[in-house]
Amino acid sequence: MTTAMRSRSMLTLAEVCEELAISRSTFYDWRAKHRAPRCIKLPNGDLRIRRSDLEDWLYDREDAA
């Protein structure tokens, strides 16, 4: 997998918050309550979220209306 492909499949916290239209503090609140999508914590402390994990998380929250 190329670096470009890898970067598209891994989202930064800022990208996820922007996509969900939430604040960073809301994301951290959800994470503390185990309600956020799965995260990868990098050695420098930054978080990344796999695109597939975000999509799965959103699918699980879809209303069956």
All heavy atoms as a GROMACS GRO file, in nm:
protein
  536
    1MET      N    1   0.086  -0.118   0.000
    1MET     CA    2   0.000   0.000   0.000
    1MET      C    3   0.090   0.124   0.000
    1MET      O    4   0.183   0.134   0.077
    1MET     CB    5  -0.088  -0.005   0.125
    1MET     CG    6  -0.184   0.110   0.136
    1MET     SD    7  -0.287   0.107   0.284
    1MET     CE    8  -0.391  -0.031   0.252
    2THR      N    9   0.057   0.217  -0.084
    2THR     CA   10   0.137   0.338  -0.092
    2THR      C   11   0.105   0.432   0.023
    2THR      O   12   0.000   0.421   0.087
    2THR     CB   13   0.112   0.413  -0.225
    2THR    OG1   14  -0.021   0.463  -0.223
    2THR    CG2   15   0.133   0.324  -0.345
    3THR      N   16   0.193   0.526   0.048
    3THR     CA   17   0.171   0.623   0.155
    3THR      C   18   0.045   0.705   0.129
    3THR      O   19  -0.032   0.734   0.221
    3THR     CB   20   0.293   0.716   0.168
    3THR    OG1   21   0.409   0.636   0.190
    3THR    CG2   22   0.276   0.814   0.282
    4ALA      N   23   0.021   0.741   0.003
    4ALA     CA   24  -0.098   0.820  -0.030
    4ALA      C   25  -0.225   0.742   0.001
    4ALA      O   26  -0.320   0.795   0.056
    4ALA     CB   27  -0.095   0.860  -0.177
    5MET      N   28  -0.227   0.613  -0.033
    5MET     CA   29  -0.344   0.530  -0.004
    5MET      C   30  -0.364   0.515   0.146
    5MET      O   31  -0.475   0.520   0.196
    5MET     CB   32  -0.329   0.391  -0.068
    5MET     CG   33  -0.342   0.392  -0.219
    5MET     SD   34  -0.311   0.230  -0.289
    5MET     CE   35  -0.457   0.144  -0.238
    6ARG      N   36  -0.254   0.497   0.217
    6ARG     CA   37  -0.260   0.480   0.362
    6ARG      C   38  -0.315   0.606   0.428
    6ARG      O   39  -0.398   0.600   0.518
    6ARG     CB   40  -0.121   0.447   0.416
    6ARG     CG   41  -0.123   0.382   0.550
    6ARG     CD   42   0.013   0.330   0.590
    6ARG     NE   43   0.070   0.252   0.482
    6ARG     CZ   44   0.198   0.250   0.450
    6ARG    NH1   45   0.285   0.319   0.517
    6ARG    NH2   46   0.242   0.177   0.351
    7SER      N   47  -0.272   0.723   0.381
    7SER     CA   48  -0.317   0.847   0.442
    7SER      C   49  -0.466   0.871   0.418
    7SER      O   50  -0.534   0.930   0.500
    7SER     CB   51  -0.234   0.965   0.393
    7SER     OG   52  -0.258   0.987   0.256
    8ARG      N   53  -0.519   0.825   0.307
    8ARG     CA   54  -0.662   0.840   0.279
    8ARG      C   55  -0.746   0.745   0.364
    8ARG      O   56  -0.860   0.774   0.392
    8ARG     CB   57  -0.692   0.818   0.132
    8ARG     CG   58  -0.661   0.942   0.049
    8ARG     CD   59  -0.695   0.922  -0.095
    8ARG     NE   60  -0.570   0.874  -0.157
    8ARG     CZ   61  -0.563   0.796  -0.262
    8ARG    NH1   62  -0.670   0.754  -0.321
    8ARG    NH2   63  -0.448   0.759  -0.311
    9SER      N   64  -0.688   0.632   0.402
    9SER     CA   65  -0.764   0.536   0.481
    9SER      C   66  -0.755   0.565   0.630
    9SER      O   67  -0.830   0.508   0.709
    9SER     CB   68  -0.716   0.394   0.453
    9SER     OG   69  -0.584   0.376   0.498
   10MET      N   70  -0.666   0.656   0.669
   10MET     CA   71  -0.650   0.694   0.809
   10MET      C   72  -0.684   0.842   0.823
   10MET      O   73  -0.625   0.926   0.756
   10MET     CB   74  -0.506   0.671   0.856
   10MET     CG   75  -0.461   0.528   0.843
   10MET     SD   76  -0.534   0.424   0.966
   10MET     CE   77  -0.422   0.454   1.098
   11LEU      N   78  -0.781   0.872   0.909
   11LEU     CA   79  -0.825   1.010   0.927
   11LEU      C   80  -0.769   1.068   1.056
   11LEU      O   81  -0.755   0.997   1.156
   11LEU     CB   82  -0.978   1.014   0.933
   11LEU     CG   83  -1.051   0.957   0.812
   11LEU    CD1   84  -1.199   0.942   0.842
   11LEU    CD2   85  -1.028   1.044   0.691
   12THR      N   86  -0.741   1.196   1.054
   12THR     CA   87  -0.699   1.264   1.176
   12THR      C   88  -0.823   1.294   1.260
   12THR      O   89  -0.936   1.289   1.210
   12THR     CB   90  -0.627   1.396   1.145
   12THR    OG1   91  -0.720   1.485   1.083
   12THR    CG2   92  -0.505   1.375   1.056
   13LEU      N   93  -0.801   1.326   1.383
   13LEU     CA   94  -0.912   1.363   1.471
   13LEU      C   95  -0.985   1.486   1.417
   13LEU      O   96  -1.108   1.492   1.417
   13LEU     CB   97  -0.861   1.388   1.613
   13LEU     CG   98  -0.965   1.420   1.718
   13LEU    CD1   99  -1.075   1.316   1.723
   13LEU    CD2  100  -0.900   1.432   1.853
   14ALA      N  101  -0.910   1.582   1.367
   14ALA     CA  102  -0.970   1.704   1.310
   14ALA      C  103  -1.060   1.669   1.191
   14ALA      O  104  -1.169   1.725   1.176
   14ALA     CB  105  -0.862   1.802   1.269
   15GLU      N  106  -1.015   1.578   1.106
   15GLU     CA  107  -1.096   1.538   0.990
   15GLU      C  108  -1.225   1.469   1.033
   15GLU      O  109  -1.332   1.494   0.976
   15GLU     CB  110  -1.015   1.445   0.899
   15GLU     CG  111  -0.901   1.515   0.828
   15GLU     CD  112  -0.806   1.422   0.758
   15GLU    OE1  113  -0.788   1.306   0.803
   15GLU    OE2  114  -0.748   1.464   0.655
   16VAL      N  115  -1.216   1.383   1.133
   16VAL     CA  116  -1.335   1.312   1.182
   16VAL      C  117  -1.432   1.411   1.245
   16VAL      O  118  -1.552   1.407   1.217
   16VAL     CB  119  -1.296   1.201   1.281
   16VAL    CG1  120  -1.419   1.142   1.349
   16VAL    CG2  121  -1.217   1.092   1.211
   17CYS      N  122  -1.381   1.501   1.327
   17CYS     CA  123  -1.468   1.601   1.391
   17CYS      C  124  -1.536   1.689   1.287
   17CYS      O  125  -1.655   1.720   1.300
   17CYS     CB  126  -1.389   1.685   1.490
   17CYS     SG  127  -1.340   1.595   1.638
   18GLU      N  128  -1.462   1.727   1.185
   18GLU     CA  129  -1.520   1.809   1.079
   18GLU      C  130  -1.629   1.731   1.005
   18GLU      O  131  -1.738   1.783   0.978
   18GLU     CB  132  -1.412   1.854   0.981
   18GLU     CG  133  -1.464   1.943   0.871
   18GLU     CD  134  -1.355   1.989   0.776
   18GLU    OE1  135  -1.238   1.995   0.816
   18GLU    OE2  136  -1.390   2.020   0.661
   19GLU      N  137  -1.601   1.606   0.973
   19GLU     CA  138  -1.698   1.524   0.900
   19GLU      C  139  -1.826   1.502   0.981
   19GLU      O  140  -1.935   1.501   0.926
   19GLU     CB  141  -1.635   1.389   0.863
   19GLU     CG  142  -1.720   1.307   0.772
   19GLU     CD  143  -1.647   1.190   0.710
   19GLU    OE1  144  -1.526   1.204   0.680
   19GLU    OE2  145  -1.711   1.087   0.690
   20LEU      N  146  -1.812   1.485   1.112
   20LEU     CA  147  -1.927   1.462   1.198
   20LEU      C  148  -1.991   1.591   1.248
   20LEU      O  149  -2.095   1.587   1.314
   20LEU     CB  150  -1.887   1.375   1.318
   20LEU     CG  151  -1.838   1.234   1.286
   20LEU    CD1  152  -1.793   1.164   1.414
   20LEU    CD2  153  -1.946   1.153   1.215
   21ALA      N  154  -1.926   1.704   1.221
   21ALA     CA  155  -1.972   1.836   1.267
   21ALA      C  156  -1.985   1.840   1.419
   21ALA      O  157  -2.086   1.882   1.474
   21ALA     CB  158  -2.103   1.875   1.200
   22ILE      N  159  -1.879   1.794   1.485
   22ILE     CA  160  -1.873   1.794   1.632
   22ILE      C  161  -1.743   1.862   1.675
   22ILE      O  162  -1.649   1.874   1.597
   22ILE     CB  163  -1.881   1.652   1.692
   22ILE    CG1  164  -1.762   1.567   1.644
   22ILE    CG2  165  -2.014   1.587   1.661
   22ILE    CD1  166  -1.746   1.435   1.716
   23SER      N  167  -1.739   1.901   1.802
   23SER     CA  168  -1.617   1.959   1.856
   23SER      C  169  -1.522   1.848   1.901
   23SER      O  170  -1.563   1.733   1.921
   23SER     CB  171  -1.649   2.049   1.975
   23SER     OG  172  -1.696   1.970   2.083
   24ARG      N  173  -1.398   1.886   1.916
   24ARG     CA  174  -1.296   1.794   1.966
   24ARG      C  175  -1.334   1.744   2.106
   24ARG      O  176  -1.318   1.627   2.137
   24ARG     CB  177  -1.161   1.868   1.968
   24ARG     CG  178  -1.042   1.782   1.982
   24ARG     CD  179  -0.917   1.874   1.977
   24ARG     NE  180  -0.803   1.804   1.930
   24ARG     CZ  181  -0.766   1.787   1.804
   24ARG    NH1  182  -0.838   1.837   1.708
   24ARG    NH2  183  -0.660   1.721   1.772
   25SER      N  184  -1.387   1.834   2.189
   25SER     CA  185  -1.424   1.795   2.325
   25SER      C  186  -1.539   1.694   2.324
   25SER      O  187  -1.542   1.602   2.407
   25SER     CB  188  -1.460   1.917   2.410
   25SER     OG  189  -1.570   1.984   2.356
   26THR      N  190  -1.632   1.707   2.229
   26THR     CA  191  -1.740   1.609   2.217
   26THR      C  192  -1.683   1.473   2.180
   26THR      O  193  -1.721   1.370   2.238
   26THR     CB  194  -1.843   1.653   2.111
   26THR    OG1  195  -1.905   1.773   2.156
   26THR    CG2  196  -1.948   1.546   2.087
   27PHE      N  197  -1.587   1.471   2.087
   27PHE     CA  198  -1.525   1.343   2.049
   27PHE      C  199  -1.458   1.279   2.170
   27PHE      O  200  -1.475   1.159   2.194
   27PHE     CB  201  -1.423   1.362   1.936
   27PHE     CG  202  -1.368   1.232   1.888
   27PHE    CD1  203  -1.431   1.161   1.788
   27PHE    CD2  204  -1.253   1.178   1.947
   27PHE    CE1  205  -1.381   1.038   1.746
   27PHE    CE2  206  -1.202   1.056   1.905
   27PHE     CZ  207  -1.267   0.986   1.804
   28TYR      N  208  -1.382   1.357   2.247
   28TYR     CA  209  -1.314   1.302   2.363
   28TYR      C  210  -1.414   1.254   2.469
   28TYR      O  211  -1.390   1.154   2.536
   28TYR     CB  212  -1.217   1.403   2.423
   28TYR     CG  213  -1.087   1.412   2.345
   28TYR    CD1  214  -1.045   1.533   2.291
   28TYR    CD2  215  -1.006   1.300   2.327
   28TYR    CE1  216  -0.926   1.542   2.219
   28TYR    CE2  217  -0.888   1.308   2.256
   28TYR     CZ  218  -0.848   1.429   2.202
   28TYR     OH  219  -0.730   1.436   2.132
   29ASP      N  220  -1.526   1.324   2.481
   29ASP     CA  221  -1.632   1.280   2.572
   29ASP      C  222  -1.687   1.146   2.527
   29ASP      O  223  -1.702   1.054   2.608
   29ASP     CB  224  -1.742   1.386   2.579
   29ASP     CG  225  -1.852   1.349   2.676
   29ASP    OD1  226  -1.822   1.322   2.795
   29ASP    OD2  227  -1.970   1.347   2.633
   30TRP      N  228  -1.719   1.132   2.399
   30TRP     CA  229  -1.768   1.006   2.345
   30TRP      C  230  -1.664   0.895   2.366
   30TRP      O  231  -1.699   0.783   2.402
   30TRP     CB  232  -1.796   1.017   2.197
   30TRP     CG  233  -1.915   1.099   2.160
   30TRP    CD1  234  -2.006   1.157   2.243
   30TRP    CD2  235  -1.956   1.133   2.027
   30TRP    NE1  236  -2.100   1.225   2.170
   30TRP    CE2  237  -2.073   1.212   2.038
   30TRP    CE3  238  -1.904   1.106   1.901
   30TRP    CZ2  239  -2.139   1.261   1.926
   30TRP    CZ3  240  -1.971   1.156   1.790
   30TRP    CH2  241  -2.087   1.232   1.803
   31ARG      N  242  -1.538   0.928   2.345
   31ARG     CA  243  -1.431   0.829   2.359
   31ARG      C  244  -1.421   0.782   2.504
   31ARG      O  245  -1.408   0.662   2.531
   31ARG     CB  246  -1.298   0.887   2.313
   31ARG     CG  247  -1.189   0.784   2.303
   31ARG     CD  248  -1.074   0.836   2.219
   31ARG     NE  249  -0.979   0.728   2.199
   31ARG     CZ  250  -0.859   0.722   2.256
   31ARG    NH1  251  -0.817   0.822   2.331
   31ARG    NH2  252  -0.780   0.620   2.234
   32ALA      N  253  -1.432   0.874   2.599
   32ALA     CA  254  -1.426   0.838   2.741
   32ALA      C  255  -1.543   0.747   2.779
   32ALA      O  256  -1.529   0.662   2.868
   32ALA     CB  257  -1.428   0.964   2.827
   33LYS      N  258  -1.656   0.764   2.711
   33LYS     CA  259  -1.775   0.684   2.738
   33LYS      C  260  -1.783   0.560   2.648
   33LYS      O  261  -1.885   0.492   2.647
   33LYS     CB  262  -1.901   0.769   2.719
   33LYS     CG  263  -1.911   0.881   2.820
   33LYS     CD  264  -2.029   0.971   2.789
   33LYS     CE  265  -2.036   1.084   2.891
   33LYS     NZ  266  -2.140   1.183   2.856
   34HIS      N  267  -1.677   0.534   2.572
   34HIS     CA  268  -1.669   0.420   2.480
   34HIS      C  269  -1.780   0.424   2.376
   34HIS      O  270  -1.837   0.322   2.340
   34HIS     CB  271  -1.672   0.287   2.557
   34HIS     CG  272  -1.564   0.277   2.658
   34HIS    ND1  273  -1.433   0.251   2.624
   34HIS    CD2  274  -1.565   0.292   2.793
   34HIS    CE1  275  -1.359   0.250   2.732
   34HIS    NE2  276  -1.436   0.274   2.837
   35ARG      N  277  -1.810   0.544   2.327
   35ARG     CA  278  -1.914   0.562   2.225
   35ARG      C  279  -1.856   0.614   2.093
   35ARG      O  280  -1.931   0.635   1.998
   35ARG     CB  281  -2.020   0.660   2.275
   35ARG     CG  282  -2.096   0.607   2.392
   35ARG     CD  283  -2.200   0.704   2.438
   35ARG     NE  284  -2.271   0.651   2.554
   35ARG     CZ  285  -2.345   0.724   2.634
   35ARG    NH1  286  -2.359   0.852   2.611
   35ARG    NH2  287  -2.406   0.669   2.736
   36ALA      N  288  -1.728   0.637   2.088
   36ALA     CA  289  -1.663   0.690   1.967
   36ALA      C  290  -1.615   0.574   1.879
   36ALA      O  291  -1.605   0.461   1.925
   36ALA     CB  292  -1.544   0.776   2.008
   37PRO      N  293  -1.586   0.605   1.753
   37PRO     CA  294  -1.527   0.501   1.668
   37PRO      C  295  -1.391   0.458   1.722
   37PRO      O  296  -1.326   0.532   1.796
   37PRO     CB  297  -1.512   0.570   1.532
   37PRO     CG  298  -1.547   0.712   1.550
   37PRO     CD  299  -1.605   0.731   1.684
   38ARG      N  300  -1.350   0.338   1.684
   38ARG     CA  301  -1.220   0.287   1.727
   38ARG      C  302  -1.109   0.381   1.682
   38ARG      O  303  -1.112   0.433   1.571
   38ARG     CB  304  -1.195   0.149   1.667
   38ARG     CG  305  -1.281   0.041   1.727
   38ARG     CD  306  -1.257  -0.092   1.663
   38ARG     NE  307  -1.114  -0.121   1.662
   38ARG     CZ  308  -1.060  -0.224   1.600
   38ARG    NH1  309  -1.134  -0.307   1.532
   38ARG    NH2  310  -0.931  -0.244   1.603
   39CYS      N  311  -1.012   0.400   1.768
   39CYS     CA  312  -0.899   0.490   1.741
   39CYS      C  313  -0.768   0.414   1.748
   39CYS      O  314  -0.755   0.314   1.820
   39CYS     CB  315  -0.894   0.602   1.844
   39CYS     SG  316  -1.038   0.708   1.844
   40ILE      N  317  -0.672   0.467   1.678
   40ILE     CA  318  -0.534   0.420   1.686
   40ILE      C  319  -0.455   0.533   1.749
   40ILE      O  320  -0.459   0.647   1.701
   40ILE     CB  321  -0.479   0.388   1.546
   40ILE    CG1  322  -0.561   0.276   1.483
   40ILE    CG2  323  -0.331   0.353   1.554
   40ILE    CD1  324  -0.535   0.260   1.336
   41LYS      N  325  -0.386   0.504   1.858
   41LYS     CA  326  -0.303   0.605   1.923
   41LYS      C  327  -0.159   0.589   1.876
   41LYS      O  328  -0.097   0.484   1.896
   41LYS     CB  329  -0.311   0.591   2.075
   41LYS     CG  330  -0.249   0.706   2.148
   41LYS     CD  331  -0.280   0.702   2.296
   41LYS     CE  332  -0.237   0.828   2.363
   41LYS     NZ  333  -0.276   0.829   2.504
   42LEU      N  334  -0.108   0.691   1.811
   42LEU     CA  335   0.028   0.690   1.760
   42LEU      C  336   0.128   0.713   1.873
   42LEU      O  337   0.090   0.765   1.979
   42LEU     CB  338   0.044   0.798   1.653
   42LEU     CG  339  -0.050   0.786   1.532
   42LEU    CD1  340  -0.027   0.902   1.437
   42LEU    CD2  341  -0.032   0.654   1.462
   43PRO      N  342   0.254   0.677   1.853
   43PRO     CA  343   0.355   0.696   1.957
   43PRO      C  344   0.366   0.841   2.007
   43PRO      O  345   0.399   0.865   2.122
   43PRO     CB  346   0.485   0.653   1.890
   43PRO     CG  347   0.442   0.554   1.786
   43PRO     CD  348   0.308   0.605   1.738
   44ASN      N  349   0.333   0.938   1.922
   44ASN     CA  350   0.340   1.079   1.964
   44ASN      C  351   0.212   1.124   2.035
   44ASN      O  352   0.199   1.240   2.072
   44ASN     CB  353   0.369   1.170   1.844
   44ASN     CG  354   0.256   1.173   1.743
   44ASN    OD1  355   0.156   1.104   1.758
   44ASN    ND2  356   0.275   1.252   1.640
   45GLY      N  357   0.116   1.033   2.054
   45GLY     CA  358  -0.007   1.064   2.125
   45GLY      C  359  -0.123   1.105   2.035
   45GLY      O  360  -0.237   1.112   2.080
   46ASP      N  361  -0.094   1.134   1.908
   46ASP     CA  362  -0.201   1.169   1.814
   46ASP      C  363  -0.292   1.048   1.789
   46ASP      O  364  -0.249   0.934   1.798
   46ASP     CB  365  -0.144   1.215   1.680
   46ASP     CG  366  -0.082   1.353   1.686
   46ASP    OD1  367  -0.100   1.423   1.788
   46ASP    OD2  368  -0.015   1.391   1.588
   47LEU      N  369  -0.417   1.077   1.757
   47LEU     CA  370  -0.513   0.972   1.726
   47LEU      C  371  -0.539   0.968   1.576
   47LEU      O  372  -0.539   1.071   1.509
   47LEU     CB  373  -0.646   0.998   1.797
   47LEU     CG  374  -0.644   0.996   1.949
   47LEU    CD1  375  -0.783   1.030   2.003
   47LEU    CD2  376  -0.599   0.862   2.002
   48ARG      N  377  -0.562   0.848   1.526
   48ARG     CA  378  -0.605   0.828   1.387
   48ARG      C  379  -0.724   0.734   1.392
   48ARG      O  380  -0.733   0.646   1.477
   48ARG     CB  381  -0.495   0.766   1.302
   48ARG     CG  382  -0.373   0.855   1.281
   48ARG     CD  383  -0.406   0.975   1.193
   48ARG     NE  384  -0.292   1.057   1.168
   48ARG     CZ  385  -0.250   1.157   1.244
   48ARG    NH1  386  -0.312   1.185   1.357
   48ARG    NH2  387  -0.144   1.228   1.212
   49ILE      N  388  -0.814   0.753   1.297
   49ILE     CA  389  -0.932   0.668   1.286
   49ILE      C  390  -0.934   0.613   1.144
   49ILE      O  391  -0.924   0.688   1.047
   49ILE     CB  392  -1.062   0.747   1.315
   49ILE    CG1  393  -1.064   0.797   1.460
   49ILE    CG2  394  -1.184   0.660   1.292
   49ILE    CD1  395  -1.008   0.933   1.480
   50ARG      N  396  -0.943   0.480   1.134
   50ARG     CA  397  -0.952   0.419   1.002
   50ARG      C  398  -1.085   0.461   0.939
   50ARG      O  399  -1.188   0.461   1.005
   50ARG     CB  400  -0.949   0.267   1.012
   50ARG     CG  401  -0.815   0.209   1.043
   50ARG     CD  402  -0.823   0.055   1.041
   50ARG     NE  403  -0.699  -0.001   1.085
   50ARG     CZ  404  -0.672  -0.036   1.211
   50ARG    NH1  405  -0.764  -0.024   1.304
   50ARG    NH2  406  -0.555  -0.086   1.242
   51ARG      N  407  -1.082   0.492   0.812
   51ARG     CA  408  -1.204   0.527   0.738
   51ARG      C  409  -1.307   0.415   0.753
   51ARG      O  410  -1.425   0.439   0.778
   51ARG     CB  411  -1.169   0.553   0.592
   51ARG     CG  412  -1.287   0.559   0.497
   51ARG     CD  413  -1.386   0.666   0.523
   51ARG     NE  414  -1.332   0.798   0.499
   51ARG     CZ  415  -1.399   0.909   0.531
   51ARG    NH1  416  -1.519   0.903   0.583
   51ARG    NH2  417  -1.346   1.027   0.510
   52SER      N  418  -1.262   0.290   0.743
   52SER     CA  419  -1.354   0.176   0.753
   52SER      C  420  -1.416   0.168   0.892
   52SER      O  421  -1.535   0.135   0.905
   52SER     CB  422  -1.282   0.046   0.718
   52SER     OG  423  -1.172   0.024   0.804
   53ASP      N  424  -1.340   0.199   0.997
   53ASP     CA  425  -1.395   0.198   1.133
   53ASP      C  426  -1.499   0.307   1.151
   53ASP      O  427  -1.603   0.286   1.215
   53ASP     CB  428  -1.285   0.214   1.238
   53ASP     CG  429  -1.200   0.089   1.254
   53ASP    OD1  430  -1.245  -0.020   1.215
   53ASP    OD2  431  -1.087   0.101   1.305
   54LEU      N  432  -1.474   0.425   1.094
   54LEU     CA  433  -1.571   0.533   1.102
   54LEU      C  434  -1.700   0.495   1.028
   54LEU      O  435  -1.810   0.515   1.079
   54LEU     CB  436  -1.513   0.663   1.044
   54LEU     CG  437  -1.608   0.782   1.042
   54LEU    CD1  438  -1.654   0.820   1.184
   54LEU    CD2  439  -1.542   0.902   0.974
   55GLU      N  440  -1.686   0.439   0.909
   55GLU     CA  441  -1.804   0.399   0.832
   55GLU      C  442  -1.883   0.290   0.903
   55GLU      O  443  -2.006   0.295   0.906
   55GLU     CB  444  -1.762   0.356   0.692
   55GLU     CG  445  -1.716   0.474   0.608
   55GLU     CD  446  -1.659   0.434   0.473
   55GLU    OE1  447  -1.653   0.313   0.442
   55GLU    OE2  448  -1.621   0.526   0.398
   56ASP      N  449  -1.814   0.193   0.963
   56ASP     CA  450  -1.882   0.087   1.040
   56ASP      C  451  -1.954   0.146   1.160
   56ASP      O  452  -2.068   0.109   1.190
   56ASP     CB  453  -1.782  -0.019   1.088
   56ASP     CG  454  -1.727  -0.103   0.974
   56ASP    OD1  455  -1.785  -0.103   0.863
   56ASP    OD2  456  -1.624  -0.170   0.997
   57TRP      N  457  -1.889   0.239   1.228
   57TRP     CA  458  -1.947   0.304   1.346
   57TRP      C  459  -2.073   0.381   1.307
   57TRP      O  460  -2.175   0.373   1.375
   57TRP     CB  461  -1.841   0.395   1.407
   57TRP     CG  462  -1.883   0.471   1.527
   57TRP    CD1  463  -1.883   0.427   1.657
   57TRP    CD2  464  -1.930   0.606   1.531
   57TRP    NE1  465  -1.927   0.527   1.740
   57TRP    CE2  466  -1.957   0.638   1.666
   57TRP    CE3  467  -1.951   0.704   1.435
   57TRP    CZ2  468  -2.004   0.762   1.706
   57TRP    CZ3  469  -1.998   0.828   1.474
   57TRP    CH2  470  -2.024   0.855   1.608
   58LEU      N  471  -2.067   0.454   1.196
   58LEU     CA  472  -2.184   0.528   1.148
   58LEU      C  473  -2.297   0.434   1.109
   58LEU      O  474  -2.413   0.458   1.140
   58LEU     CB  475  -2.146   0.617   1.029
   58LEU     CG  476  -2.064   0.740   1.062
   58LEU    CD1  477  -2.009   0.803   0.935
   58LEU    CD2  478  -2.144   0.840   1.142
   59TYR      N  479  -2.263   0.324   1.042
   59TYR     CA  480  -2.363   0.225   1.001
   59TYR      C  481  -2.436   0.168   1.123
   59TYR      O  482  -2.558   0.152   1.122
   59TYR     CB  483  -2.298   0.114   0.921
   59TYR     CG  484  -2.396   0.008   0.877
   59TYR    CD1  485  -2.478   0.029   0.767
   59TYR    CD2  486  -2.405  -0.113   0.946
   59TYR    CE1  487  -2.570  -0.068   0.728
   59TYR    CE2  488  -2.495  -0.209   0.908
   59TYR     CZ  489  -2.578  -0.187   0.798
   59TYR     OH  490  -2.668  -0.283   0.760
   60ASP      N  491  -2.360   0.140   1.229
   60ASP     CA  492  -2.418   0.085   1.352
   60ASP      C  493  -2.514   0.183   1.419
   60ASP      O  494  -2.600   0.143   1.498
   60ASP     CB  495  -2.309   0.046   1.451
   60ASP     CG  496  -2.231  -0.076   1.407
   60ASP    OD1  497  -2.278  -0.148   1.316
   60ASP    OD2  498  -2.121  -0.097   1.462
   61ARG      N  499  -2.501   0.311   1.391
   61ARG     CA  500  -2.588   0.412   1.452
   61ARG      C  501  -2.702   0.455   1.362
   61ARG      O  502  -2.782   0.540   1.398
   61ARG     CB  503  -2.504   0.536   1.490
   61ARG     CG  504  -2.444   0.515   1.626
   61ARG     CD  505  -2.301   0.561   1.635
   61ARG     NE  506  -2.242   0.505   1.757
   61ARG     CZ  507  -2.186   0.384   1.762
   61ARG    NH1  508  -2.181   0.308   1.655
   61ARG    NH2  509  -2.134   0.339   1.874
   62GLU      N  510  -2.712   0.395   1.247
   62GLU     CA  511  -2.816   0.430   1.152
   62GLU      C  512  -2.954   0.394   1.208
   62GLU      O  513  -2.974   0.286   1.261
   62GLU     CB  514  -2.791   0.354   1.021
   62GLU     CG  515  -2.866   0.410   0.904
   62GLU     CD  516  -2.819   0.342   0.776
   62GLU    OE1  517  -2.721   0.391   0.718
   62GLU    OE2  518  -2.879   0.241   0.738
   63ASP      N  519  -3.045   0.487   1.195
   63ASP     CA  520  -3.182   0.466   1.242
   63ASP      C  521  -3.256   0.375   1.144
   63ASP      O  522  -3.248   0.395   1.025
   63ASP     CB  523  -3.252   0.602   1.253
   63ASP     CG  524  -3.384   0.593   1.325
   63ASP    OD1  525  -3.419   0.484   1.376
   63ASP    OD2  526  -3.453   0.696   1.332
   64ALA      N  527  -3.324   0.280   1.198
   64ALA     CA  528  -3.397   0.183   1.114
   64ALA      C  529  -3.535   0.233   1.079
   64ALA      O  530  -3.628   0.156   1.062
   64ALA     CB  531  -3.403   0.049   1.185
   65ALA      N  532  -3.554   0.362   1.069
   65ALA     CA  533  -3.687   0.420   1.042
   65ALA      C  534  -3.735   0.389   0.903
   65ALA      O  535  -3.665   0.377   0.810
   65ALA     CB  536  -3.683   0.572   1.062
   0.00000   0.00000   0.00000
